[in-house]
Amino acid sequence: MSCKTGGAVDRWHNRCRDWLAEWLAQFPGVMPVTEQEEPRWFNPAMRKQHAILDIRLRDRKGRLTYVDVVFASVFTLTPIKSLARAASDGVAANDAVLGKRRRYPSAKHPAAGLVPFAVEAHGRPSPEALAFLKAMCRLGTPDRDAILRRARRDLSVITQSRLGDLLLSSEAPYLPP
């Protein structure tokens, strides 16, 4: 779930990013743009040389907002963290949110908002991700509940398809006798 070899991790991350950008574009006045570099969040201490965030848009209040999608797994290289994540629901997503906030501190770009759109490997969206979906689909929107249910379903399908793809890729190939 975290191995970068073969491109599956990036492919499913990008599928979720593209779905979210398309979902956001359905709302009047919301024009999401994907893969946007933000020089104010460049950190020379990080191995990555650029701060490229998944989506840039103006939120419902007109504020410049960046959204960065991340899938979070219970597994880490630190056994104590893995145990903590496995013991309580939402810990992996919360750790991912905190990681994004450390990487993109608000003090470096106070004019912009950051939404760490974290989804746990088995499908639980972070409270921040759910709050963002609800905020973008504001009260009074016709069929708001149906739109939000469909968003949760679509996000679940992406996540479960990702899991299926990862499980199938880990199987030994079938060789007929």
C-alpha positions in Angstrom: 0.0 0.0 0.0 3.0 2.3 0.3 5.4 0.8 -2.2 6.1 3.3 -5.0 7.3 0.6 -7.4 5.1 0.0 -10.4 3.2 3.2 -10.1 0.0 1.8 -8.4 0.2 4.2 -5.5 0.5 7.3 -7.7 -2.1 6.0 -10.1 -4.8 5.6 -7.4 -3.8 8.9 -5.7 -4.2 10.7 -9.1 -7.6 8.9 -9.6 -8.8 10.3 -6.3 -7.4 13.7 -7.1 -9.1 13.8 -10.5 -12.4 12.6 -9.1 -12.3 15.3 -6.4 -11.5 18.0 -9.0 -14.4 16.9 -11.2 -16.7 16.7 -8.2 -15.8 20.3 -7.2 -16.3 21.6 -10.7 -20.0 20.8 -10.6 -20.5 23.8 -8.2 -21.1 27.2 -9.8 -18.0 29.5 -9.5 -15.7 26.7 -8.4 -12.9 26.2 -10.8 -10.4 23.6 -9.5 -7.0 23.4 -11.1 -4.8 20.3 -10.5 -1.1 19.9 -9.9 -0.3 23.4 -8.8 3.2 24.4 -7.6 3.2 26.8 -4.7 6.7 28.3 -4.1 5.8 29.7 -0.7 5.6 26.1 0.6 8.9 25.1 -0.9 11.1 23.5 1.8 14.7 23.0 0.9 15.1 20.5 3.8 12.6 18.2 2.2 13.9 15.7 -0.4 11.2 16.9 -2.9 12.3 20.1 -4.5 8.9 21.4 -5.2 5.7 22.0 -3.3 3.1 20.7 -5.8 -0.3 20.4 -4.4 -3.2 18.4 -5.9 -5.9 21.1 -6.4 -6.1 24.9 -6.2 -9.4 26.6 -6.1 -11.3 29.5 -4.5 -13.5 28.1 -1.8 -17.2 29.1 -1.3 -16.0 32.2 0.7 -13.6 33.2 -2.1 -10.5 32.2 -0.2 -7.6 30.7 -2.1 -7.5 27.0 -1.0 -5.2 24.2 -1.8 -6.3 20.6 -1.4 -3.7 17.8 -1.1 -5.0 14.2 -1.3 -3.3 11.4 0.7 -4.1 7.8 1.4 -3.1 6.8 4.9 -2.2 3.3 6.0 -2.1 1.7 9.4 1.3 0.3 8.4 4.4 2.4 9.2 8.0 1.4 9.8 7.6 2.3 13.4 5.8 -0.6 15.2 4.5 1.6 18.1 2.8 3.9 15.5 1.4 0.9 13.7 -0.1 -0.4 16.9 -1.6 3.0 17.8 -3.1 3.3 14.3 -4.5 -0.2 14.4 -6.0 0.3 17.9 -8.1 3.3 17.1 -10.2 4.4 14.2 -9.1 7.5 12.4 -5.5 7.6 13.8 -3.8 6.9 10.4 -5.9 9.7 8.7 -5.1 12.1 11.6 -1.4 11.4 11.3 -1.6 12.1 7.5 -3.4 15.4 8.2 -0.8 16.4 10.7 2.0 15.5 8.2 0.5 17.7 5.5 0.1 20.6 8.0 3.8 20.2 9.0 4.8 20.1 5.4 2.7 23.1 4.4 2.5 25.4 7.5 -0.1 28.1 7.3 2.6 30.7 8.5 4.4 30.3 5.2 1.2 31.2 3.2 -1.3 32.9 5.5 -3.4 34.1 2.5 -4.2 30.5 1.5 -6.1 27.7 3.1 -4.9 24.1 3.1 -7.2 21.0 3.1 -5.4 17.8 3.8 -7.8 15.4 2.1 -6.8 12.2 3.9 -8.5 8.8 3.3 -7.5 5.8 5.3 -6.5 2.8 3.2 -9.7 0.9 4.0 -11.9 3.9 3.2 -12.4 6.1 6.2 -12.2 9.8 5.2 -10.6 12.2 7.7 -12.9 14.7 9.5 -11.2 17.4 7.5 -12.0 15.7 4.2 -15.7 15.3 5.2 -15.9 18.8 6.4 -14.5 20.1 3.1 -17.0 18.1 1.1 -19.9 19.5 3.2 -18.5 23.1 3.0 -18.3 22.9 -0.7 -21.8 21.5 -1.1 -23.3 24.3 1.0 -26.7 24.2 2.8 -29.5 25.1 0.4 -27.9 23.3 -2.5 -30.7 21.3 -4.2 -30.3 17.6 -3.5 -27.4 18.4 -1.1 -27.8 15.1 0.8 -27.9 13.1 -2.3 -24.8 14.8 -3.7 -22.9 14.2 -0.5 -24.0 10.5 -0.3 -22.8 10.1 -3.9 -19.5 11.7 -3.1 -19.0 9.3 -0.2 -19.9 6.4 -2.4 -17.6 7.4 -5.2 -14.7 7.9 -2.8 -15.5 4.5 -1.3 -15.5 2.9 -4.8 -12.1 4.5 -5.6 -10.6 3.3 -2.3 -12.0 -0.3 -2.5 -10.9 -0.5 -6.2 -7.5 0.6 -5.1 -7.4 -2.2 -2.5 -8.5 -4.8 -5.0 -5.8 -3.7 -7.4 -3.2 -3.8 -4.7 -4.3 -7.3 -3.6 -4.4 -8.7 -7.1 -1.0 -7.3 -7.9 0.5 -9.0 -4.8 -0.8 -12.5 -6.0 1.5 -14.8 -7.8 0.6 -15.1 -11.5 -1.5 -18.1 -12.3 0.4 -20.6 -14.4 -1.7 -23.4 -15.9 -0.5 -26.9 -15.3 
